[in-house]
Amino acid sequence: MTRVYDDAGNHVPVTVLSLEGCQVVAQKTPERDGYAALQLGAGEAKVKRVAKAERERFAKAGVTPKQKLVEFRVAPENMIEVGATLSAEHFVPGQKIDASGITVGKGFAGAMKRHNFGGLRATHGVSISHRSHGSTGQCQDPGKVFKGKKMAGHMGAVRRTLQNLTIARVDADQGLVLVKGHVPGSKGAWVELKDAIKGAKADDLPMPGSFTMEAPAAAPKKGKADKKAAAPAADFFDDIQLVDGIGPKGAEALKAAGVGTLTGLVAMSADDLAKIEEKIGKPGIAAKEEWVEQAKEMIAGGEPRAQVDKDLLKKLRAEASKGEEE
């Protein structure tokens, strides 16, 4: 939590929430699923910790694996395209929302702390049990403790919802939403924000929502300048081992597909690269590590980006020159 100041100079306590790259992962349609909803994912998950089926689903949607997935019911006419990224401008200052999350765990707690019991008397025969909760059952009939009886036990770590909270401020550039007051959960926990089900609704909300979609990269125009830039350098070493980010597993998969050179890597289509990523279990790794861009740089005469690959290049050239001398 922190605080901000309003136009009158009054200090407002707020909780800062980060969207963490919240994207649309899937759509639920009435025709296929029986209801209309959007599945949103946030936070980047480690690929090795994601099941293969989930990796394939994320790859099909064109998004990186997510740590948290949540469904939000929407009207069928308010569907958003898969892959769209939620902007902080989706929320409007002054808007009322409901925040849900897992509360802070308190561990084992007694009845006085957990349920606000008053405790036993401080005198008249009560000794060493002043903070106990007293009798819990009955006599012979029914002779049991009813379920839900308020007793000592684990406190916190349950899902709770705070209603009618106010959006104090949004920062679209950094993807931050500032909520007035506190919200359920500890620092770093996940919080779900929904339109408030009580109270008056804001009239200026973006409909169906404020989402951004990355535009596809424009195809390069052919011309003399491109032909000149595409001309390979005379002394470049044509080997995919020099690309930073292609490990032994990736190199093996590429060579199995008949690609063992930089020029072959540049000539691969997006679909072919996606198949390699799926085979090694790392969707999106080619774009993230810039495999093709690195290959183009080295074909044009540039050096490998990583120092270990620079040392490998020296070793490969030395072995090649030694073979020529023999």
BAMIBA-395945 format. One record per residue (C-alpha): z, x, y. Coordinates in Angstrom, 2 decimals. Each point is the difference from the previous one (the first is absolute). Example, Ala and Ser with C-alpha at 12.3 -4.5 7.8 and 13.67 -1.06 7.14 Angstrom:
<vexdos>
       c3       c1       c2
     7.80    12.30    -4.50
    -0.66     1.37     3.44
</vexdos>
This chain:
<vexdos>
       c3       c1       c2
     0.00     0.00     0.00
    -0.43     0.95     3.62
    -0.15    -1.79     3.33
    -2.62    -0.86     2.60
     0.21    -1.46     3.49
    -1.55    -3.24     1.18
    -1.56    -0.68     3.40
     3.40    -0.85     1.49
     1.48     3.31    -1.13
     2.15    -1.51    -2.72
     0.36     2.06    -3.16
    -1.20    -1.70    -3.21
     1.06     1.28    -3.45
    -3.01     0.11    -2.32
    -0.92     1.03    -3.52
    -3.15     2.13    -0.24
    -2.31    -0.96    -2.89
    -3.07     2.01    -1.01
    -3.01    -1.69    -1.60
    -0.70     3.08    -2.19
    -3.73    -0.65    -0.34
     0.33    -3.64    -1.07
    -3.30    -1.11    -1.55
    -1.45    -3.02    -1.77
    -0.15     0.93    -3.69
    -1.12    -3.29    -1.57
    -0.77    -3.64     0.72
     1.33    -3.00    -1.92
    -2.37    -2.97     0.14
     0.58    -3.64    -1.00
    -3.08     0.07    -2.23
     1.17     2.98    -2.05
     3.80     0.08     0.39
     0.91    -3.52     1.04
     1.34     1.00     3.41
    -1.07     1.94     3.11
     1.82     3.22     0.86
    -0.51     3.57     1.14
     1.52     2.93    -1.86
     1.03     2.74     2.44
     0.93     3.56    -0.93
     1.82     2.60     2.08
     1.05     3.62    -0.43
    -1.96     2.60    -1.96
     1.11     0.44    -3.60
    -0.43     3.15    -2.05
    -3.02    -0.48    -2.25
     1.76     1.47    -3.05
     2.69    -2.68     0.27
    -2.49    -2.88     0.05
    -1.14    -1.61    -3.25
    -3.65     0.46    -0.92
    -0.77    -3.71     0.30
     1.53    -0.07     3.47
    -1.94     3.11     1.04
    -3.22    -1.68    -1.03
     0.93    -3.13     1.91
     0.74     1.98     3.16
    -3.23     1.99    -0.40
    -2.00    -3.22    -0.37
     1.59    -1.32     3.20
    -0.82     3.27     1.79
     3.61     0.74     1.01
     2.42     2.75    -0.94
     2.79    -0.86    -2.47
     2.87    -1.80     1.74
     3.76     0.21    -0.48
     0.74    -3.63     0.86
    -2.05    -3.13    -0.74
     0.88    -3.44     1.39
    -1.90    -3.30     0.01
    -0.11    -2.27     3.05
    -1.25    -3.57    -0.23
    -2.78    -0.77     2.49
    -2.41    -2.85     0.61
    -3.35     0.41    -1.80
    -1.82     0.22     3.34
     2.24     2.90     1.12
    -1.01     2.47    -2.71
    -0.35     3.67     1.04
    -2.41     2.46    -1.61
     1.36     2.34    -2.66
     0.59     3.47     1.45
     0.82    -1.23     3.51
     2.97     1.72     1.67
     2.72    -2.00     1.74
     0.50     0.86     3.66
     3.32    -0.23     1.83
    -1.74    -2.35     2.44
     0.18    -2.58    -2.80
     3.47    -0.66     1.47
     0.50    -1.16     3.59
     3.07     0.85     2.15
     2.23    -3.07     0.15
    -1.24    -1.32    -3.35
     2.62    -1.40    -2.39
    -0.03     1.44    -3.53
     2.07    -0.02    -3.18
     0.89     3.42    -1.48
     0.76     0.40    -3.71
     1.31     3.07    -1.78
     2.52     1.44    -2.44
     3.39     0.41     1.66
     1.97     3.24    -0.02
     1.90     0.48    -3.27
     3.79     0.24     0.40
     0.93     0.68    -3.60
     2.95    -1.74    -1.68
     2.09    -1.96     2.48
     3.05    -2.24    -0.26
     0.13    -3.71     0.78
     1.44     0.53     3.48
    -2.85     2.23     1.12
    -2.72    -1.71    -2.02
     0.89    -3.67     0.66
     2.43     0.23     2.92
     3.00    -1.20    -2.06
     3.34    -0.07     1.79
     1.93     1.74    -2.79
     3.37    -0.86    -1.51
     3.32    -0.29     1.86
     1.65     3.19     1.18
     3.43    -1.01    -1.37
     1.82    -2.58    -2.19
    -0.65     1.64    -3.33
    -3.54     1.37     0.58
    -0.12     3.72    -0.69
    -2.89     2.51    -0.35
    -2.58    -2.81    -0.11
    -0.20    -1.13     3.61
    -3.79     0.46     0.12
    -0.78    -1.67    -3.34
    -2.01    -3.23    -0.14
     2.57    -1.93    -2.01
    -0.64    -2.43    -2.84
    -3.61    -0.45    -1.18
     0.22    -2.49    -2.87
     1.80    -3.14    -1.17
     2.28    -1.01    -2.84
    -1.17    -1.23    -3.38
    -2.69    -2.30     1.45
    -2.66     1.25     0.70
     1.57     3.40    -0.65
    -2.72     2.17     1.46
    -1.10     1.68     3.24
    -2.92    -1.81     1.60
    -3.16     1.91     0.86
    -0.25     0.96     3.65
     3.76     0.33     0.45
     0.76     2.21     2.99
     1.54     3.17    -1.39
    -0.03     3.74     0.54
    -3.29     1.69    -0.91
    -3.11     1.77     1.23
    -0.51    -0.59     3.72
    -3.34     0.22     1.80
    -3.38     1.09    -1.38
    -1.29    -3.59    -0.01
    -2.98    -1.60     1.71
     0.85    -1.64     3.30
    -2.03    -1.57     2.80
     0.91    -0.03     3.70
    -1.70    -2.87     1.82
    -1.28    -0.44     3.55
    -0.03     3.67     0.98
    -2.03     0.95     3.07
    -2.77     2.59     0.28
     1.08     2.17     2.93
    -2.96     2.38     0.22
    -2.99     1.32    -1.98
    -1.75     3.38     0.03
    -3.50    -0.32    -1.46
    -0.82     3.73     0.34
     2.94     1.07    -2.18
     0.10    -3.14    -2.14
     3.56    -0.97     1.02
     1.65    -3.40     0.32
     3.33    -0.23     1.87
     2.18    -2.95    -1.06
     2.91    -1.09     2.18
     3.30     0.52    -1.80
     0.47     1.12    -3.59
    -1.88    -0.83    -3.18
     1.11     0.08    -3.67
    -0.18     3.34    -1.79
     0.91     3.63     0.41
    -1.98     2.65     1.85
    -3.36     0.56    -1.67
     0.10    -3.29    -1.94
    -2.87    -2.51    -0.18
     0.16    -3.11     2.18
    -2.24    -3.08    -0.19
    -0.83    -1.78     3.26
    -1.24    -3.59     0.03
    -0.52    -2.67     2.64
     3.29    -1.81     0.66
     0.26    -3.28    -1.87
     2.41    -1.39     2.59
    -0.25    -0.34     3.74
    -3.03    -0.15     2.28
    -3.12     1.93    -0.96
    -1.78     2.33     2.43
    -3.38    -1.26     1.23
    -1.74     3.33     0.66
     0.16     1.44    -3.53
    -3.18     1.70    -1.25
    -1.73    -2.16    -2.59
    -0.63     0.68    -2.82
     1.72     3.29     0.94
    -0.45     3.42     1.57
    -1.67     2.19    -2.61
    -2.33     2.97     0.36
    -2.82     0.88    -2.37
    -1.35     3.55    -0.13
    -3.69    -0.01     0.79
    -2.23     1.66    -2.60
    -1.24     3.44     0.95
    -3.47    -0.11     1.55
    -2.77     1.70    -1.95
    -1.09     3.28     1.64
    -3.36    -0.11     1.71
    -2.64     2.27    -1.37
    -1.42     2.51     2.42
    -0.72     3.65     0.63
     3.58     0.76     0.95
     1.30    -1.48    -3.27
    -2.53     1.92    -2.06
     1.03     3.21     1.70
     3.71    -0.72    -0.55
    -0.63    -0.92    -3.62
    -1.68     3.33    -0.75
     2.32     1.95    -2.34
     1.25     3.46     0.86
    -1.55     2.90    -1.88
     3.24     1.42    -1.43
     2.07    -3.12    -0.82
     1.56    -0.15    -3.45
    -0.93    -3.26    -1.74
     3.13    -0.89    -2.00
     2.26    -3.08     0.25
     3.07     2.11    -0.84
     0.06     1.03     3.67
     0.68    -3.54     1.26
     3.65    -0.47     0.93
     1.47    -3.05    -1.78
    -2.15     0.15    -3.13
     2.42     1.02    -2.71
    -0.76     0.95    -3.60
    -0.10    -3.66    -1.04
    -2.39    -0.91     2.80
    -2.25     2.98    -0.64
    -0.12    -0.88    -3.69
    -0.95    -3.60     0.77
    -2.71     1.09     2.44
    -1.47     2.50    -2.44
     0.04    -2.63    -2.73
    -2.10    -2.14     2.36
    -2.41     2.92     0.45
     1.27     1.07     3.43
     1.24     3.57     0.23
    -1.43     1.11     3.34
     0.59    -0.74     3.66
    -3.54    -1.28     0.44
     0.48    -2.34    -2.93
     3.24    -1.28     1.50
    -1.70    -0.75     3.34
    -2.77    -1.89    -1.80
     2.45    -2.33    -1.78
     0.13    -3.63     1.08
     3.17    -1.85     0.97
    -0.08    -1.92    -3.29
    -0.25     3.23    -2.02
     2.96     1.48     1.88
     1.99    -3.20    -0.58
    -0.63     0.31    -3.75
     1.30     3.60     0.07
     3.09    -1.10     1.95
     0.65    -2.78    -2.49
    -0.41     2.41    -2.90
     2.59     2.45     1.35
     2.31    -2.81     1.19
    -0.13     0.81     3.72
    -1.85    -2.73     1.92
    -1.01     1.05     3.51
     0.71     3.71    -0.59
    -3.58     1.08     0.86
     0.16    -1.52     3.48
     3.61     1.06     0.56
    -0.63     3.66    -0.91
    -3.52    -0.04     1.53
    -1.79     1.38    -3.05
    -3.50    -0.64     1.34
     0.83     1.27     3.50
     1.39     3.25    -1.42
    -3.10     0.45    -2.16
    -2.28    -0.49     3.01
     1.99     2.55     2.02
    -0.34     2.65    -2.73
    -3.69    -0.77    -0.58
    -0.55     0.58     3.73
     1.68     3.42    -0.29
     3.64    -0.82     0.66
     2.95     1.35    -1.95
     2.28    -2.05    -2.28
     2.87    -1.69     1.80
     2.85     1.13    -2.26
     1.04     3.65    -0.28
     0.11    -0.19    -3.78
    -3.63    -1.16    -0.01
    -0.95     2.85     2.35
     1.51     2.46    -2.48
    -1.85    -1.76    -2.81
    -3.28     0.34     1.91
     0.52     3.76     0.33
     0.73     0.20    -3.72
    -3.09    -2.01    -0.95
    -2.24     2.09     2.25
     1.43     3.21    -1.41
    -0.66    -1.19    -3.55
    -3.52    -1.06     0.93
    -0.83     3.37     1.61
     1.48     1.83    -2.99
    -2.21    -2.03    -2.36
    -3.10     0.84     2.05
     0.77     3.75    -0.13
     0.37    -0.11    -3.77
</vexdos>
